[in-house]
């Protein structure tokens, strides 16, 4: 029997699926400040997620906040701190990395341009899945790894596809958009597998 595999990328508008609008509003504020500093017009911000298809099984890969999730299995393979490493002791300042078998991405319907298939190769698809649990758990929103860019969900995506050997030269957010953190993942991937963390991760506890 011939095995099949596929790696799909989705570009999701920042704050998509979030009812309060807080994430979207803060993102626009952040982008307006950065745009003013760099003397350019503000761009639309995007975060990214992956779907991996291996034979007849689908896996969703993304980085999300720990808080607000139920107790069910979501395929969490790693966690890391948000803002400051010391704050990561609280679930309100932690993110989780998911590799969720049969899982879903809640805001997938809002993906700009729909699905983008990066590779159709079962070996590459398996390689991406094997890499997820080894992703660096750097502090979200900071540049602990010295790349010149913050670490976030886009860093996870770009690190995975680059580390799996998928070309990234023509992978970019929709026209007029920006994906903060993307170059951080690429920079760390170029350093090779030796970089897996930036130090011990604080133990999770309730605030």
TORGULO-647089 format. One record per residue (C-alpha): residue number from 1; residue in three letters; x, y, z. Coordinates in steps of 0.1 Angstrom, whole numbers, plus 5000, padded with zeros to 4 digits. Example, Ala and Ser with C-alpha at 12.3 -4.5 7.8 and 13.67 -1.06 7.14 Angstrom:
PT	k	r	xx	yy	zz
PT	1	ala	5123	4955	5078
PT	2	ser	5137	4989	5071
This chain:
PT	k	r	xx	yy	zz
PT	1	unk	5000	5000	5000
PT	2	unk	5014	5034	4990
PT	3	unk	5016	5059	5019
PT	4	unk	5005	5095	5013
PT	5	unk	5013	5127	5031
PT	6	unk	5007	5164	5028
PT	7	unk	5018	5196	5047
PT	8	unk	4993	5225	5045
PT	9	unk	4999	5260	5058
PT	10	unk	4971	5285	5068
PT	11	unk	4975	5323	5073
PT	12	unk	4950	5335	5099
PT	13	unk	4943	5371	5106
PT	14	unk	4954	5380	5141
PT	15	unk	4925	5377	5165
PT	16	unk	4904	5356	5142
PT	17	unk	4879	5336	5161
PT	18	unk	4884	5356	5193
PT	19	unk	4851	5371	5203
PT	20	unk	4862	5398	5226
PT	21	unk	4883	5416	5200
PT	22	unk	4911	5421	5225
PT	23	unk	4938	5403	5206
PT	24	unk	4929	5420	5173
PT	25	unk	4928	5455	5190
PT	26	unk	4962	5449	5208
PT	27	unk	4977	5436	5176
PT	28	unk	4967	5467	5157
PT	29	unk	4981	5489	5184
PT	30	unk	5014	5470	5184
PT	31	unk	5016	5472	5146
PT	32	unk	5009	5510	5146
PT	33	unk	5037	5516	5171
PT	34	unk	5062	5494	5151
PT	35	unk	5051	5510	5118
PT	36	unk	5057	5545	5132
PT	37	unk	5091	5536	5145
PT	38	unk	5102	5521	5112
PT	39	unk	5085	5549	5092
PT	40	unk	5061	5528	5071
PT	41	unk	5024	5522	5068
PT	42	unk	5008	5496	5092
PT	43	unk	5003	5461	5078
PT	44	unk	4977	5435	5085
PT	45	unk	4991	5410	5110
PT	46	unk	4988	5372	5106
PT	47	unk	4996	5341	5126
PT	48	unk	5000	5307	5111
PT	49	unk	4991	5271	5117
PT	50	unk	4998	5238	5100
PT	51	unk	4977	5208	5090
PT	52	unk	4996	5175	5084
PT	53	unk	4979	5147	5065
PT	54	unk	4995	5113	5068
PT	55	unk	4975	5086	5050
PT	56	unk	4940	5091	5063
PT	57	unk	4949	5108	5096
PT	58	unk	4949	5146	5101
PT	59	unk	4971	5165	5126
PT	60	unk	4968	5202	5135
PT	61	unk	4998	5220	5147
PT	62	unk	4997	5254	5163
PT	63	unk	5007	5275	5193
PT	64	unk	4979	5288	5216
PT	65	unk	4975	5302	5251
PT	66	unk	4971	5276	5279
PT	67	unk	4943	5295	5296
PT	68	unk	4908	5291	5284
PT	69	unk	4912	5255	5274
PT	70	unk	4893	5225	5288
PT	71	unk	4909	5195	5304
PT	72	unk	4906	5172	5273
PT	73	unk	4934	5160	5252
PT	74	unk	4946	5186	5227
PT	75	unk	4978	5169	5217
PT	76	unk	5000	5193	5238
PT	77	unk	5037	5184	5233
PT	78	unk	5054	5214	5248
PT	79	unk	5047	5246	5268
PT	80	unk	5066	5278	5273
PT	81	unk	5063	5312	5291
PT	82	unk	5047	5343	5278
PT	83	unk	5062	5378	5283
PT	84	unk	5087	5369	5310
PT	85	unk	5102	5335	5318
PT	86	unk	5094	5339	5355
PT	87	unk	5057	5346	5348
PT	88	unk	5054	5312	5331
PT	89	unk	5047	5296	5365
PT	90	unk	5011	5309	5360
PT	91	unk	4989	5293	5334
PT	92	unk	4978	5328	5324
PT	93	unk	5013	5334	5311
PT	94	unk	5020	5302	5293
PT	95	unk	5015	5290	5258
PT	96	unk	5011	5254	5246
PT	97	unk	5023	5238	5214
PT	98	unk	4998	5213	5200
PT	99	unk	5003	5184	5176
PT	100	unk	4967	5173	5177
PT	101	unk	4956	5140	5160
PT	102	unk	4922	5146	5145
PT	103	unk	4922	5181	5160
PT	104	unk	4907	5213	5147
PT	105	unk	4918	5249	5143
PT	106	unk	4888	5270	5155
PT	107	unk	4894	5300	5132
PT	108	unk	4903	5280	5101
PT	109	unk	4874	5293	5081
PT	110	unk	4889	5328	5083
PT	111	unk	4922	5318	5068
PT	112	unk	4933	5343	5041
PT	113	unk	4936	5326	5008
PT	114	unk	4925	5293	5022
PT	115	unk	4949	5263	5024
PT	116	unk	4984	5264	5009
PT	117	unk	4999	5230	5003
PT	118	unk	5037	5232	5009
PT	119	unk	5046	5195	5002
PT	120	unk	5029	5163	4992
PT	121	unk	5054	5138	5006
PT	122	unk	5047	5113	5034
PT	123	unk	5084	5113	5045
PT	124	unk	5084	5151	5049
PT	125	unk	5050	5150	5066
PT	126	unk	5063	5125	5091
PT	127	unk	5094	5146	5097
PT	128	unk	5073	5176	5106
PT	129	unk	5054	5156	5131
PT	130	unk	5086	5142	5146
PT	131	unk	5100	5177	5150
PT	132	unk	5071	5193	5169
PT	133	unk	5081	5180	5203
PT	134	unk	5116	5193	5199
PT	135	unk	5107	5229	5192
PT	136	unk	5125	5256	5212
PT	137	unk	5104	5268	5241
PT	138	unk	5116	5304	5241
PT	139	unk	5095	5331	5258
PT	140	unk	5066	5343	5236
PT	141	unk	5070	5379	5225
PT	142	unk	5107	5382	5233
PT	143	unk	5140	5376	5215
PT	144	unk	5157	5353	5239
PT	145	unk	5175	5335	5210
PT	146	unk	5191	5366	5196
PT	147	unk	5175	5365	5161
PT	148	unk	5163	5401	5159
PT	149	unk	5127	5390	5160
PT	150	unk	5102	5379	5186
PT	151	unk	5093	5342	5193
PT	152	unk	5057	5333	5187
PT	153	unk	5033	5311	5168
PT	154	unk	5049	5321	5134
PT	155	unk	5083	5311	5148
PT	156	unk	5069	5276	5155
PT	157	unk	5056	5273	5119
PT	158	unk	5087	5286	5101
PT	159	unk	5110	5266	5124
PT	160	unk	5091	5234	5117
PT	161	unk	5089	5237	5079
PT	162	unk	5125	5249	5075
PT	163	unk	5139	5222	5099
PT	164	unk	5119	5196	5079
PT	165	unk	5137	5207	5047
PT	166	unk	5107	5225	5031
PT	167	unk	5118	5256	5011
PT	168	unk	5106	5289	5026
PT	169	unk	5118	5314	5000
PT	170	unk	5083	5318	4985
PT	171	unk	5063	5313	5017
PT	172	unk	5050	5347	5029
PT	173	unk	5018	5361	5044
PT	174	unk	4991	5375	5021
PT	175	unk	4999	5407	5002
PT	176	unk	5001	5437	5025
PT	177	unk	5004	5415	5055
PT	178	unk	5031	5408	5080
PT	179	unk	5039	5378	5102
PT	180	unk	5060	5389	5132
PT	181	unk	5082	5361	5145
PT	182	unk	5086	5343	5112
PT	183	unk	5122	5352	5107
PT	184	unk	5130	5341	5143
PT	185	unk	5120	5305	5134
PT	186	unk	5140	5306	5102
PT	187	unk	5171	5319	5120
PT	188	unk	5170	5292	5147
PT	189	unk	5164	5265	5122
PT	190	unk	5195	5275	5103
PT	191	unk	5215	5269	5135
PT	192	unk	5206	5232	5134
PT	193	unk	5192	5208	5160
PT	194	unk	5215	5218	5188
PT	195	unk	5192	5246	5198
PT	196	unk	5162	5231	5216
PT	197	unk	5156	5254	5245
PT	198	unk	5169	5285	5263
PT	199	unk	5170	5270	5297
PT	200	unk	5147	5253	5322
PT	201	unk	5110	5260	5318
PT	202	unk	5092	5270	5350
PT	203	unk	5068	5244	5364
PT	204	unk	5032	5251	5357
PT	205	unk	5010	5259	5387
PT	206	unk	4978	5277	5393
PT	207	unk	4982	5314	5400
